[in-house]
Amino acid sequence: MISVGEAQEEILSGIEILPAEAVPVLDVRGRTLAEDVAARRTQPPVDVSATDGYAVRAADVADISSRLTCLGETPTGGAVAGWIAERECVEVAAGGPLPPGADAVVPEIDVARDGARVVVKEPARSGENVRRTGMDFTEGRVLLRPGRLL
């Protein structure tokens, strides 16, 4: 009688590893990955809003009832509306890029708006409701290793 390890070694000695091949992504189920898969880009590519709301400077909204001037809006995937200066904000949709100068997002439920005037009803800290650049993954980072069953 031989040991389990010896039996495995004997069985595996007769197996030849097949060369890697490119396969359409819809056909990979049940296959084993032959090489590293690295991210081709950084995600998110820039700081983006995690919620619908207003991109602000946290220093400007540290107090309840902070009053800001809204410069415009930045939709998801849209262009940045402008630089945020003191006591200014930009309306952003979830996934929309934060304008330069902004370091937090106040959810729309926490503000009262009258035209271009925005009154913040809840304070925000720096980084709050922000998905930072590369938070999910960065370009070149290995996401999957060889040997993984797909």
DSSP file (Angstrom, degrees, kcal/mol; ACC not computed):
  #  RESIDUE AA STRUCTURE BP1 BP2  ACC     N-H-->O    O-->H-N    N-H-->O    O-->H-N    TCO  KAPPA ALPHA  PHI   PSI    X-CA   Y-CA   Z-CA
    1    1 A M              0   0    0      0, 0.0     2,-0.3     0, 0.0     0, 0.0   0.000 360.0 360.0 360.0 142.6    0.0    0.0    0.0
    2    2 A I        -     0   0    0      1,-0.1     2,-0.0     2,-0.0     0, 0.0  -0.762 360.0-101.2-111.6 160.9    1.2    3.5   -0.8
    3    3 A S     >  -     0   0    0     -2,-0.3     4,-2.3     1,-0.1     5,-0.2  -0.265  31.3-109.8 -74.8 165.0    0.5    6.8    1.0
    4    4 A V  H  > S+     0   0    0      1,-0.2     4,-2.7     2,-0.2     5,-0.2   0.912 120.5  52.6 -59.7 -43.7   -2.1    9.4   -0.2
    5    5 A G  H  > S+     0   0    0      1,-0.2     4,-2.4     2,-0.2    -1,-0.2   0.905 109.7  47.7 -60.1 -43.2    0.8   11.7   -1.1
    6    6 A E  H  > S+     0   0    0      2,-0.2     4,-2.3     1,-0.2    -1,-0.2   0.889 111.6  51.0 -65.2 -39.2    2.5    9.1   -3.1
    7    7 A A  H  X S+     0   0    0     -4,-2.3     4,-2.4     2,-0.2    -2,-0.2   0.919 111.0  47.8 -64.6 -43.8   -0.7    8.2   -4.9
    8    8 A Q  H  X S+     0   0    0     -4,-2.7     4,-3.0     1,-0.2     5,-0.2   0.928 111.6  50.7 -62.0 -44.1   -1.3   11.9   -5.7
    9    9 A E  H  X S+     0   0    0     -4,-2.4     4,-1.7     1,-0.2    -2,-0.2   0.902 111.0  48.5 -60.2 -42.5    2.2   12.2   -7.0
   10   10 A E  H  < S+     0   0    0     -4,-2.3     4,-0.5     2,-0.2    -1,-0.2   0.902 114.1  45.7 -65.9 -41.8    1.9    9.2   -9.2
   11   11 A I  H >< S+     0   0    0     -4,-2.4     3,-1.1     1,-0.2    -2,-0.2   0.938 114.8  46.9 -66.1 -47.2   -1.5   10.4  -10.7
   12   12 A L  H >< S+     0   0    0     -4,-3.0     3,-1.7     1,-0.2    -1,-0.2   0.757  97.9  70.9 -69.4 -24.6   -0.2   13.9  -11.3
   13   13 A S  T 3< S+     0   0    0     -4,-1.7    -1,-0.2     1,-0.3    -2,-0.2   0.755  98.3  51.0 -64.6 -22.4    3.0   12.7  -12.9
   14   14 A G  T <  S+     0   0    0     -3,-1.1     2,-0.5    -4,-0.5    -1,-0.3   0.370  91.6  95.8 -94.4   4.0    1.0   11.6  -15.9
   15   15 A I    <   -     0   0    0     -3,-1.7     2,-0.5    -4,-0.1    -3,-0.0  -0.823  60.0-154.8-100.9 132.2   -0.8   14.9  -16.3
   16   16 A E        -     0   0    0     -2,-0.5     2,-0.4     0, 0.0    -2,-0.0  -0.895  19.1-125.0-105.2 131.2    0.5   17.5  -18.8
   17   17 A I        -     0   0    0     -2,-0.5    -2,-0.0     1,-0.1     0, 0.0  -0.603  28.0-130.1 -75.5 128.4   -0.3   21.2  -18.2
   18   18 A L        -     0   0    0     -2,-0.4     3,-0.1     1,-0.1    -1,-0.1  -0.425  26.3-100.8 -75.6 152.3   -2.0   22.6  -21.3
   19   19 A P        -     0   0    0      0, 0.0    -1,-0.1     0, 0.0     2,-0.1  -0.349  44.3 -96.1 -69.4 155.3   -0.7   25.9  -22.7
   20   20 A A        -     0   0    0     14,-0.1     2,-0.3    -2,-0.0    13,-0.1  -0.365  43.7-170.3 -67.9 150.3   -2.6   29.1  -22.0
   21   21 A E        -     0   0    0     -3,-0.1     2,-0.4    -2,-0.1    13,-0.1  -0.996  26.0-112.9-143.2 148.8   -5.1   30.3  -24.5
   22   22 A A        -     0   0    0     -2,-0.3     0, 0.0     0, 0.0     0, 0.0  -0.661  38.0-177.1 -80.5 132.9   -7.1   33.4  -25.0
   23   23 A V        -     0   0    0     -2,-0.4     5,-0.1     5,-0.0    -2,-0.0  -0.991  33.5-101.3-133.0 137.8  -10.9   32.8  -24.5
   24   24 A P    >   -     0   0    0      0, 0.0     3,-2.6     0, 0.0     4,-0.2  -0.297  37.3-116.9 -55.9 142.2  -13.8   35.2  -24.9
   25   25 A V  G >  S+     0   0    0      1,-0.3     3,-1.2     2,-0.2     4,-0.2   0.798 113.8  59.7 -55.8 -31.8  -15.0   36.4  -21.5
   26   26 A L  G 3  S+     0   0    0      1,-0.2    -1,-0.3     2,-0.1     3,-0.2   0.627 105.7  50.4 -72.8 -10.7  -18.4   34.8  -22.0
   27   27 A D  G <  S+     0   0    0     -3,-2.6    -1,-0.2     1,-0.1    -2,-0.2   0.261  83.4  90.2-108.5  11.4  -16.7   31.4  -22.4
   28   28 A V    X   +     0   0    0     -3,-1.2     3,-2.6    -4,-0.2   122,-0.3   0.624  50.5 122.2 -86.8 -11.6  -14.4   31.4  -19.3
   29   29 A R  T 3  S+     0   0    0      1,-0.3     3,-0.1    -4,-0.2   120,-0.0  -0.268  83.5  12.0 -56.1 128.4  -16.9   29.8  -16.8
   30   30 A G  T 3  S+     0   0    0      1,-0.3    -1,-0.3     0, 0.0     2,-0.2   0.376 103.4 116.4  86.4  -4.1  -15.3   26.7  -15.3
   31   31 A R    <   -     0   0    0     -3,-2.6   119,-3.4   118,-0.0     2,-0.5  -0.504  64.4-120.4 -91.9 165.6  -11.9   27.4  -16.7
   32   32 A T  B     -A  149   0A   0    117,-0.2   117,-0.2    -2,-0.2     2,-0.2  -0.906  27.2-113.8-109.7 133.5   -8.7   28.1  -14.6
   33   33 A L        -     0   0    0    115,-2.8   114,-3.4    -2,-0.5   115,-0.2  -0.438  24.3-167.8 -67.5 132.3   -6.9   31.3  -14.9
   34   34 A A        +     0   0    0    112,-0.2     2,-0.3    -2,-0.2    -1,-0.1   0.670  65.1  17.3 -97.2 -20.2   -3.4   30.8  -16.4
   35   35 A E  S    S-     0   0    0    110,-0.1    -1,-0.1   111,-0.0   112,-0.1  -0.947  91.9 -71.8-148.0 166.8   -1.8   34.2  -15.7
   36   36 A D        -     0   0    0     -2,-0.3     2,-0.5   109,-0.1   109,-0.2  -0.229  36.0-148.1 -57.0 146.0   -2.2   37.4  -13.6
   37   37 A V  E     -B  144   0B   0    107,-2.4   106,-3.0    -4,-0.0   107,-1.6  -0.983  20.2-171.6-116.5 117.8   -5.1   39.7  -14.4
   38   38 A A  E     -B  142   0B   0     -2,-0.5   104,-0.2   104,-0.3     2,-0.1  -0.801  30.6 -97.7-110.9 151.5   -4.2   43.3  -13.6
   39   39 A A        -     0   0    0    102,-2.4   101,-2.9    99,-0.4     3,-0.1  -0.422  22.6-155.9 -65.3 135.9   -6.3   46.4  -13.7
   40   40 A R  S    S+     0   0    0     99,-0.2     2,-0.3    -2,-0.1    -1,-0.1   0.576  75.6  14.0 -88.6 -11.5   -6.1   48.4  -16.9
   41   41 A R  S    S-     0   0    0     97,-0.1     2,-0.4     2,-0.0    99,-0.1  -0.929  83.4 -95.8-151.6 173.4   -7.2   51.6  -15.2
   42   42 A T        -     0   0    0     -2,-0.3    96,-0.3    96,-0.2    93,-0.1  -0.803  42.8-125.0 -96.7 138.1   -7.7   53.2  -11.8
   43   43 A Q  B    S+C  137   0C   0     94,-3.0    93,-1.8    -2,-0.4    94,-1.8  -0.991  97.2  21.6-135.5 127.1  -11.3   53.2  -10.4
   44   44 A P  S    S-     0   0    0      0, 0.0    90,-2.5     0, 0.0    -1,-0.3   0.661  83.8-156.5 -67.5 152.2  -12.6   55.6   -9.6
   45   45 A P  S    S+     0   0    0      0, 0.0     2,-0.3     0, 0.0    -2,-0.1   0.727  76.3  11.2 -72.1 -20.6  -10.3   57.6  -11.8
   46   46 A V  S    S-     0   0    0     85,-0.1     2,-0.2    86,-0.1    88,-0.2  -0.901 103.5 -71.0-142.2 169.3  -10.9   60.8   -9.8
   47   47 A D        -     0   0    0     -2,-0.3    51,-2.6    51,-0.1     2,-0.3  -0.517  61.3-176.0 -63.4 130.1  -12.5   61.6   -6.4
   48   48 A V  E     -DE  97 131D   0     83,-2.4    83,-3.1    49,-0.3     2,-0.3  -0.880  29.2 -96.2-129.9 161.6  -16.3   61.2   -6.9
   49   49 A S  E     - E   0 130D   0     47,-2.6    46,-3.1    44,-0.4    81,-0.2  -0.554  18.3-156.8 -76.4 138.0  -19.4   61.7   -4.9
   50   50 A A  S    S+     0   0    0     79,-2.7     2,-0.3    -2,-0.3    80,-0.2   0.479  78.6  20.4 -89.4  -4.8  -20.8   58.7   -3.0
   51   51 A T  S    S-     0   0    0     78,-0.5     2,-0.3    42,-0.1    44,-0.1  -0.974  92.7 -85.8-154.4 162.0  -24.3   60.3   -2.9
   52   52 A D  S    S+     0   0    0     -2,-0.3    56,-1.9    41,-0.1    57,-0.3  -0.617  83.4  85.7 -69.6 132.1  -26.4   62.9   -4.5
   53   53 A G  E    S-FG  92 107E   0     39,-2.7    39,-2.8    -2,-0.3     2,-0.4  -0.903  77.7 -43.3 173.6-143.8  -25.6   66.2   -2.8
   54   54 A Y  E     -FG  91 106E   0     52,-2.3    52,-2.5    -2,-0.3     2,-0.4  -0.981  38.3-135.5-129.5 123.7  -23.3   69.1   -2.7
   55   55 A A  E     +FG  90 105E   0     35,-3.2    35,-1.5    -2,-0.4     2,-0.3  -0.640  42.9 162.8 -75.6 128.2  -19.5   69.1   -3.0
   56   56 A V  E     - G   0 104E   0     48,-2.7    47,-2.5    -2,-0.4    48,-1.4  -0.835  48.3-101.0-138.9 170.1  -18.1   71.4   -0.4
   57   57 A R    >>  -     0   0    0     31,-0.5     3,-1.9    45,-0.3     4,-0.7  -0.917  33.7-140.3 -92.3 122.2  -15.0   72.4    1.6
   58   58 A A  G >4 S+     0   0    0     -2,-0.6     3,-1.1     1,-0.3    66,-0.3   0.836 100.3  62.8 -55.6 -34.3  -15.5   70.7    4.9
   59   59 A A  G >4 S+     0   0    0      1,-0.3     3,-0.6     2,-0.2    -1,-0.3   0.804 101.2  53.1 -61.0 -28.2  -14.1   73.7    6.7
   60   60 A D  G <4 S+     0   0    0     -3,-1.9    -1,-0.3     1,-0.2    -2,-0.2   0.666 113.4  41.3 -81.3 -16.4  -17.0   75.7    5.4
   61   61 A V  G << S+     0   0    0     -3,-1.1    63,-1.1    -4,-0.7    -1,-0.2  -0.006  74.2 112.0-122.3  29.3  -19.7   73.4    6.7
   62   62 A A  S <  S+     0   0    0     -3,-0.6     2,-0.3    61,-0.2    -1,-0.1   0.742  76.2  58.2 -71.9 -22.6  -18.3   72.5   10.1
   63   63 A D  S >  S-     0   0    0     -3,-0.2     3,-0.9    -4,-0.1    57,-0.1  -0.840  93.9-107.4-110.0 146.0  -21.2   74.4   11.7
   64   64 A I  T 3  S+     0   0    0     -2,-0.3    57,-0.2     1,-0.2    58,-0.1  -0.422 103.9  29.6 -65.7 146.1  -24.9   73.8   11.3
   65   65 A S  T 3  S+     0   0    0     55,-2.6    -1,-0.2     1,-0.2    56,-0.2   0.729  78.7 167.6  72.2  26.5  -26.6   76.4    9.1
   66   66 A S  E <   -H  120   0E   0     -3,-0.9    54,-3.0    54,-0.7     2,-0.5  -0.502  27.3-140.8 -64.9 138.7  -23.6   77.2    7.0
   67   67 A R  E     +H  119   0E   0     52,-0.2     2,-0.3    -2,-0.2    52,-0.2  -0.917  25.6 175.3-110.2 128.1  -24.6   79.3    4.0
   68   68 A L  E     -H  118   0E   0     50,-3.1    50,-2.7    -2,-0.5     2,-0.5  -0.853  30.2-123.7-128.0 161.1  -23.0   78.6    0.7
   69   69 A T  E     -Hi 117  88E   0     18,-2.1    20,-2.2    -2,-0.3     2,-0.5  -0.936  26.1-136.7-105.0 125.5  -23.3   79.8   -2.9
   70   70 A C  E     - i   0  89E   0     46,-3.8    20,-0.2    -2,-0.5     3,-0.1  -0.717  13.9-168.1 -85.7 124.3  -24.0   77.0   -5.5
   71   71 A L  E     -     0   0E   0     18,-2.9     2,-0.3    -2,-0.5    19,-0.2   0.632  55.5 -77.3 -85.5 -16.0  -21.9   77.5   -8.6
   72   72 A G  E     -     0   0E   0     17,-0.4    19,-2.8    44,-0.1     2,-0.3  -0.992  56.8 -65.0 151.2-155.3  -23.7   74.9  -10.7
   73   73 A E  E     - i   0  91E   0     -2,-0.3    19,-0.2    17,-0.2   -19,-0.1  -0.952  18.8-153.8-137.3 156.0  -23.9   71.1  -11.0
   74   74 A T  E     - i   0  92E   0     17,-2.9    19,-1.8    -2,-0.3    22,-0.1  -0.946  21.5-154.0-127.4 107.2  -21.8   68.2  -12.0
   75   75 A P    >   -     0   0    0      0, 0.0     3,-2.6     0, 0.0     2,-0.1  -0.300  40.5 -74.6 -75.5 165.4  -23.7   65.1  -13.3
   76   76 A T  T 3  S+     0   0    0      1,-0.3    20,-0.2    20,-0.2     3,-0.1  -0.407 124.4   7.0 -57.5 127.8  -22.4   61.6  -13.1
   77   77 A G  T 3  S+     0   0    0     18,-0.6    -1,-0.3     1,-0.2    19,-0.1   0.499 109.4 124.5  75.6   2.9  -19.7   61.3  -15.8
   78   78 A G    <   -     0   0    0     -3,-2.6    -1,-0.2     1,-0.1     2,-0.2  -0.276  68.4 -84.5 -90.4 177.5  -20.0   65.0  -16.5
   79   79 A A        -     0   0    0      1,-0.1     2,-0.2    -3,-0.1    -1,-0.1  -0.500  51.3 -96.1 -79.4 150.2  -17.4   67.8  -16.5
   80   80 A V        -     0   0    0     -2,-0.2    -1,-0.1     1,-0.1     3,-0.1  -0.454  27.5-139.5 -68.2 136.4  -16.5   69.5  -13.3
   81   81 A A        -     0   0    0      1,-0.2     2,-0.3    -2,-0.2    -1,-0.1   0.682  59.3 -68.3 -75.5 -18.9  -18.4   72.7  -12.8
   82   82 A G        -     0   0    0    -10,-0.1    -1,-0.2     8,-0.0     2,-0.2  -0.845  63.7 -47.8 151.0 172.4  -15.5   74.8  -11.4
   83   83 A W        -     0   0    0     -2,-0.3     2,-0.6    16,-0.1    18,-0.2  -0.511  50.9-129.5 -73.2 136.7  -13.1   75.4   -8.5
   84   84 A I        +     0   0    0     16,-3.0     2,-0.2    -2,-0.2     3,-0.1  -0.807  31.7 179.3 -90.2 119.3  -14.7   75.5   -5.1
   85   85 A A    >   -     0   0    0     -2,-0.6     3,-1.6     1,-0.2   -28,-0.2  -0.489  46.8 -46.4-105.8-177.8  -13.6   78.5   -3.1
   86   86 A E  T 3  S+     0   0    0      1,-0.3    -1,-0.2    -2,-0.2     3,-0.1  -0.240 126.9   3.8 -54.7 131.2  -14.6   79.6    0.4
   87   87 A R  T 3  S+     0   0    0      1,-0.2   -18,-2.1   -30,-0.1     2,-0.3   0.761 106.7 116.0  63.2  30.0  -18.3   79.4    1.0
   88   88 A E  E <   + i   0  69E   0     -3,-1.6   -31,-0.5   -20,-0.2     2,-0.3  -0.867  38.1 179.0-122.6 160.7  -19.1   77.9   -2.4
   89   89 A C  E     - i   0  70E   0    -20,-2.2   -18,-2.9    -2,-0.3     2,-0.4  -0.948  18.3-142.0-150.0 168.6  -20.4   74.5   -3.4
   90   90 A V  E     -F   55   0E   0    -35,-1.5   -35,-3.2    -2,-0.3     2,-0.3  -0.998  25.7-120.3-135.6 133.6  -21.4   72.5   -6.5
   91   91 A E  E     -Fi  54  73E   0    -19,-2.8   -17,-2.9    -2,-0.4     2,-0.4  -0.586  37.9-172.0 -71.9 130.8  -24.4   70.2   -6.8
   92   92 A V  E     -Fi  53  74E   0    -39,-2.8   -39,-2.7    -2,-0.3     2,-0.2  -0.968  18.9-138.2-129.1 143.1  -23.1   66.6   -7.6
   93   93 A A    >   -     0   0    0    -19,-1.8     3,-2.9    -2,-0.4   -44,-0.4  -0.624  49.2 -79.4 -88.6 156.4  -24.9   63.4   -8.6
   94   94 A A  T 3  S+     0   0    0      1,-0.3   -44,-0.2    -2,-0.2   -42,-0.1  -0.359 124.6  20.5 -54.9 128.8  -23.7   60.1   -7.1
   95   95 A G  T 3  S+     0   0    0    -46,-3.1   -18,-0.6     1,-0.3    -1,-0.3   0.300  94.6 132.7  90.1  -9.1  -20.6   59.1   -9.1
   96   96 A G    <   -     0   0    0     -3,-2.9   -47,-2.6   -20,-0.2    -1,-0.3  -0.484  64.3-101.8 -75.4 146.1  -20.0   62.7  -10.3
   97   97 A P  B     -D   48   0D   0      0, 0.0   -49,-0.3     0, 0.0    -1,-0.1  -0.378  31.9-119.8 -68.8 143.6  -16.5   64.1  -10.0
   98   98 A L        -     0   0    0    -51,-2.6   -51,-0.1   -18,-0.1   -18,-0.1  -0.651  28.8-120.3 -79.8 137.2  -15.7   66.4   -7.2
   99   99 A P    >   -     0   0    0      0, 0.0     3,-2.0     0, 0.0   -16,-0.1  -0.414  41.9 -83.0 -72.2 154.3  -14.5   69.8   -8.3
  100  100 A P  T 3  S+     0   0    0      0, 0.0   -16,-3.0     0, 0.0     3,-0.1  -0.283 118.4  31.3 -55.3 140.2  -11.0   71.0   -7.2
  101  101 A G  T 3  S+     0   0    0      1,-0.3     2,-0.3   -18,-0.2   -18,-0.1   0.048  93.0 111.8  97.6 -25.1  -11.1   72.4   -3.7
  102  102 A A    <   +     0   0    0     -3,-2.0    -1,-0.3     1,-0.1   -45,-0.3  -0.614  31.3 167.0 -83.0 140.6  -14.0   70.2   -2.5
  103  103 A D        +     0   0    0    -47,-2.5    24,-4.0    -2,-0.3     2,-0.3   0.278  62.0  31.8-134.7   8.9  -13.1   67.6    0.1
  104  104 A A  E     -G   56   0E   0    -48,-1.4   -48,-2.7    22,-0.2     2,-0.4  -0.977  63.0-136.6-157.2 163.3  -16.6   66.4    1.3
  105  105 A V  E     -G   55   0E   0     23,-2.2   -50,-0.2    -2,-0.3    20,-0.1  -0.996   9.9-152.4-129.3 128.1  -20.2   65.9    0.0
  106  106 A V  E     -G   54   0E   0    -52,-2.5   -52,-2.3    -2,-0.4    18,-0.1  -0.883  31.1-116.1 -95.7 121.0  -23.2   67.0    2.0
  107  107 A P  E >   -G   53   0E   0      0, 0.0     3,-2.2     0, 0.0   -54,-0.3  -0.232  21.3-119.0 -56.6 145.3  -26.2   64.8    1.0
  108  108 A E  G >  S+     0   0    0    -56,-1.9     3,-1.3     1,-0.3   -55,-0.1   0.778 112.8  64.2 -60.0 -26.1  -29.0   66.7   -0.6
  109  109 A I  G 3  S+     0   0    0    -57,-0.3    -1,-0.3     1,-0.3   -56,-0.1   0.722  97.4  58.3 -68.2 -19.3  -31.4   65.7    2.2
  110  110 A D  G <  S+     0   0    0     -3,-2.2    11,-3.2    12,-0.1    12,-0.9   0.138 100.9  65.8 -99.0  19.9  -29.2   67.7    4.6
  111  111 A V  E <   -J  120   0E   0     -3,-1.3     2,-0.4     9,-0.2     9,-0.2  -0.936  63.4-145.6-134.8 160.5  -29.5   71.1    2.9
  112  112 A A  E     -J  119   0E   0      7,-2.4     7,-3.2    -2,-0.3     2,-0.4  -0.995  23.8-159.2-120.6 132.8  -32.1   73.6    2.1
  113  113 A R  E     +J  118   0E   0     -2,-0.4     2,-0.4     5,-0.2     5,-0.2  -0.936  20.7 176.0-121.6 137.1  -31.8   75.4   -1.3
  114  114 A D  E >   -J  117   0E   0      3,-2.9     3,-2.0    -2,-0.4     2,-0.3  -0.847  69.8 -60.6-134.6  95.7  -33.2   78.7   -2.4
  115  115 A G  T 3  S-     0   0    0     -2,-0.4    -1,-0.1     1,-0.3   -45,-0.0  -0.507 121.1 -13.6  65.0-124.9  -31.9   79.5   -5.9
  116  116 A A  T 3  S+     0   0    0     -2,-0.3   -46,-3.8    -3,-0.1     2,-0.4   0.520 119.1  96.2 -86.3  -6.0  -28.1   79.7   -5.7
  117  117 A R  E <   -HJ  69 114E   0     -3,-2.0    -3,-2.9   -48,-0.2     2,-0.4  -0.724  53.9-171.5 -90.5 132.6  -28.1   79.9   -1.9
  118  118 A V  E     -HJ  68 113E   0    -50,-2.7   -50,-3.1    -2,-0.4     2,-0.6  -0.988   8.6-161.0-125.5 127.4  -27.6   76.6    0.0
  119  119 A V  E     -HJ  67 112E   0     -7,-3.2    -7,-2.4    -2,-0.4     2,-0.5  -0.944  15.3-142.7-109.1 121.0  -28.0   76.3    3.7
  120  120 A V  E     -HJ  66 111E   0    -54,-3.0   -55,-2.6    -2,-0.6   -54,-0.7  -0.721  16.0-175.0 -87.0 123.7  -26.3   73.2    5.2
  121  121 A K  S    S+     0   0    0    -11,-3.2   -10,-0.2    -2,-0.5    -1,-0.1   0.614  72.5  40.7 -93.4 -15.0  -28.4   71.6    8.0
  122  122 A E  S    S-     0   0    0    -12,-0.9    -1,-0.2   -59,-0.1   -59,-0.1  -1.000  85.0-121.0-134.3 133.8  -25.8   69.0    9.0
  123  123 A P        -     0   0    0      0, 0.0     2,-0.4     0, 0.0   -61,-0.2  -0.259  24.8-149.8 -68.3 160.4  -22.0   69.5    9.2
  124  124 A A        -     0   0    0    -63,-1.1     2,-0.2   -66,-0.3   -63,-0.2  -0.988   2.6-140.8-133.5 144.1  -19.6   67.4    7.1
  125  125 A R    >   -     0   0    0     -2,-0.4     3,-2.2   -20,-0.1   -20,-0.2  -0.658  42.2 -81.3 -97.2 157.9  -16.1   66.2    7.8
  126  126 A S  T 3  S+     0   0    0      1,-0.3   -22,-0.2    -2,-0.2    -1,-0.1  -0.349 119.0  19.1 -56.4 131.4  -13.3   66.0    5.2
  127  127 A G  T >  S+     0   0    0    -24,-4.0     3,-1.5     1,-0.3    -1,-0.3   0.279  87.3 144.8  89.6  -9.9  -13.7   62.8    3.1
  128  128 A E  T <  S-     0   0    0     -3,-2.2   -23,-2.2     1,-0.3    -1,-0.3  -0.443  75.6  -1.2 -68.6 130.9  -17.3   62.3    4.1
  129  129 A N  T 3  S+     0   0    0      1,-0.2   -79,-2.7    -2,-0.2   -78,-0.5   0.774 104.5 127.0  60.8  31.0  -19.4   60.8    1.2
  130  130 A V  E <   -E   49   0D   0     -3,-1.5     2,-0.8   -81,-0.2   -81,-0.2  -0.969  52.6-151.8-119.7 131.7  -16.4   60.8   -1.1
  131  131 A R  E     -E   48   0D   0    -83,-3.1   -83,-2.4    -2,-0.4     3,-0.1  -0.910  31.1-137.8 -97.7 109.0  -15.1   57.8   -3.1
  132  132 A R    >   -     0   0    0     -2,-0.8     3,-2.2   -85,-0.2     4,-0.3  -0.249  28.2 -82.2 -70.9 152.4  -11.4   58.6   -3.4
  133  133 A T  T 3  S+     0   0    0      1,-0.3    -1,-0.2     2,-0.1   -86,-0.1  -0.286 117.6   9.6 -49.9 128.4   -9.3   58.1   -6.5
  134  134 A G  T 3  S+     0   0    0    -90,-2.5    -1,-0.3     3,-0.2    -2,-0.1   0.573  83.5 136.6  75.8   9.8   -8.3   54.4   -6.8
  135  135 A M  S <  S+     0   0    0     -3,-2.2    -2,-0.1   -91,-0.2     3,-0.1   0.862  79.6  35.0 -58.8 -37.2  -10.5   53.3   -3.9
  136  136 A D  S    S-     0   0    0    -93,-1.8     2,-0.3     1,-0.3    -1,-0.2   0.934 136.2 -38.8 -81.6 -51.1  -11.7   50.2   -5.8
  137  137 A F  B     -C   43   0C   0    -94,-1.8   -94,-3.0   -93,-0.1    -1,-0.3  -0.964  52.8-126.2-169.1 161.6   -8.4   49.5   -7.6
  138  138 A T    >   -     0   0    0     -2,-0.3     3,-2.3   -96,-0.3   -99,-0.4  -0.867  41.9 -84.0-119.0 152.3   -5.4   51.2   -9.3
  139  139 A E  T 3  S+     0   0    0     -2,-0.3   -99,-0.2     1,-0.3   -97,-0.1  -0.238 115.2  17.9 -52.8 132.2   -3.9   50.7  -12.7
  140  140 A G  T 3  S+     0   0    0   -101,-2.9    -1,-0.3     1,-0.3     2,-0.2   0.206  87.5 135.9  90.5 -15.7   -1.5   47.8  -12.7
  141  141 A R    <   -     0   0    0     -3,-2.3  -102,-2.4  -103,-0.1     2,-0.5  -0.477  60.5-119.9 -68.2 130.7   -2.7   46.2   -9.5
  142  142 A V  E     +B   38   0B   0   -104,-0.2  -104,-0.3    -2,-0.2     3,-0.1  -0.606  36.0 173.7 -73.8 122.1   -3.1   42.4   -9.8
  143  143 A L  E     +     0   0B   0   -106,-3.0     2,-0.4    -2,-0.5  -105,-0.2   0.760  65.1  27.6-100.4 -32.9   -6.7   41.6   -9.2
  144  144 A L  E    S-B   37   0B   0   -107,-1.6  -107,-2.4  -109,-0.0    -1,-0.3  -0.991  70.5-148.3-135.0 141.9   -6.7   37.8  -10.0
  145  145 A R    >   -     0   0    0     -2,-0.4     3,-1.3  -109,-0.2  -112,-0.2  -0.714  33.5 -86.5-107.7 156.8   -3.9   35.3   -9.7
  146  146 A P  T 3  S+     0   0    0      0, 0.0  -112,-0.2     0, 0.0    -1,-0.1  -0.244 110.0  41.0 -58.0 148.7   -3.2   32.1  -11.8
  147  147 A G  T 3  S+     0   0    0   -114,-3.4     2,-0.3     1,-0.3  -113,-0.1   0.284  78.8 136.7  95.4 -10.0   -4.9   29.0  -10.7
  148  148 A R    <   -     0   0    0     -3,-1.3  -115,-2.8  -115,-0.2     2,-0.4  -0.560  54.9-129.6 -74.6 129.2   -8.2   30.7   -9.9
  149  149 A L  B      A   32   0A   0     -2,-0.3  -117,-0.2  -117,-0.2  -120,-0.1  -0.662 360.0 360.0 -76.3 126.5  -11.3   28.8  -11.0
  150  150 A L              0   0    0   -119,-3.4    -1,-0.1    -2,-0.4  -118,-0.1   0.420 360.0 360.0 -96.1 360.0  -13.5   31.2  -13.0
